[in-house]
Amino acid sequence: MRYAIGVGGNLGAVPETATRAARLLAEQGLPVVAQAPWWRTPALGPPQPDYWNSAWLVETALGPHGLLQALLRAESACGRTRLRRWGPRTLDLDLLLAEDGRCVHSAVLTLPHPRLHERAFALLPLAAIAADWVHPWLGLRVAELAAQITRSTCAIAPARP
């Protein structure tokens, strides 16, 4: 089964931190099978540095909850601390979407990500690697959702690490 992961951060060398996280996931049997280009995004919330954003496709036999736990372990191993909501971070790994359209709503996980369709910083990278995946609640392909959201929504721009 393949899942889409939103990758981001705004503290330290985010692309290098993400590469380390990808290695840690691979060691747990969760290979990153595709990676989107990086984008720069102004931060929302409290004043802080711009974010680096990308997306991965990972392949796993784990279910969504098991995958979420693996992502949280990788974040922690890469220095992620959760001090304040929407605060700066070394790494953020968000479970965005399942290739098969699987939906989950539990106390710790909502899949697809509940705000995926509103976030250019997630949709634009995701469209580069999973354009034909369908959002199960909206019945629209990722490419269609990305086309509906403007880059000006987040003043997002392609970036090179």
N, C-alpha and C positions, 0 to 999 in steps of 0.2 A: 504494500500500500504506500502511496506517496502523499505527502503533506507539504503544504506551503508554509514557510516560516518567514516572518518579517524580522529583519536584522537591522539593528541600529545602535547608536550610542553617540555621546558627545564629550566624553572625557578620555584623554589619552589618545593613543594611536588606534582608533576604532577598527580600520580594516585589518590591522595586524592582530588585534584582540579577537576579531571574528574568525580569522584564520586559525588561531589557537583553539577557539570553541569548536570549529568544524573538525579539527583533529581529535578533540576530546569526544565528540559525538561519534566519529568513525571508530574510535577505540571501543565504544559501547555498542557497535554494530549498527549505527545509524549514519550511513554515508550521505554526504551532501552530493546529490547527483546533478544539480544545476545551480548556478549562482547568477543573479542579475547584476548589471552594472551598478555602481554606487551613485547616489544622489545626495546633494546637500540641501538641507531644509532648515529654515529658521525655527528656533524652539518655540513651542507654545507653553503657556504657563509662566512660572517665575523666570526672571531674567537669568539666562544661561547661554553657553556657547551653542552655535549651530549644530545640528545633528547630521551624521552620516547615515544613510539608509540604503538597504539592499534587500534582496529576498533570496531564499534558498528553497530548493525542493529536496526533501529528505525521503529516503526509502526505509521502511521499517515494518516489522511484523507486530510491533507494539500497537496497542490501541491508543486513542487520543490522550487518556489520562497518564499512561505510562510514558508517552512521548513528552507530555508536559513536564513530568518529573525529571526526565533526562535533560530537557532544556533548562530547567531551573538549576540543576546541578552544574551544567556548563556555565551558566551565568555566574553562579557563585564562585566557581573555580577561576573565573576570569575577573574577579574583583567586584562583582555587582553587589551593591548594598542598597537596600530599600529604606531610605530615610524619610522621603516625602514623595507623595503622589506627584507624578509629572516632573520630578526633579531630575537633575543631571545624572548620567549613568555611564559606566564603562561599556556596558553591553546590555542590549535588550533583545530577547528572542521571543517573538510572539507567534503562537500557533494561529495561523490565519484561515486555512481552508484545507479540506480533504479532497483529493482528486475525485473520489466517488460521491461527493456531495453529502457525506455523513454529517449529521447534525447532533450536537451534544449540548445539553443545558444542565449543568450541575452547580453545586456550591462553589467549585473552584475553576470551572471551565465552561465557556460558551464557544461553540464551534458551529458555523464560521464565526470569526471574530466579530463581535457585535457592531463595531464601527468601521469595518473594512471598507465598505462602500462609500464612506465619507472622507477617506484619508488618501490624498494624492501620494503622500510619502510611502504608503504601502502599495497602492494600486499600480503606480507607474513602474516600479521595479518588478512587481509580480507579473505585470502584463508582458514583460520581456521574456519570461520563462514559462508562463502558464496561461497564455492568452485565451486558450480555448476551454479552460476549466470554467464550470458554471457555478455561480453563487446559488445555493439551493433555495434560499428564501426569496430571492428576487427573480430567479429564472434567467439571469443575464450572464453572458460570458465575461470573464475578467477584462478582456479587451473592450467590451462595450461599456463596462463600468468606468474603466480608465478614460475612455473617450468622452464620457459625460462629465468628468471632473476636470477642471482647468488647472494648469500649473500655477496660475495666479492664486488659487485657493490657498496654497502654502508657500508661494514664491519659491518653488522647488526648482532645482537646476541640476543637470548631470554634473558629476564630479569625478575627478581622478584622484585616487589615493596617492 
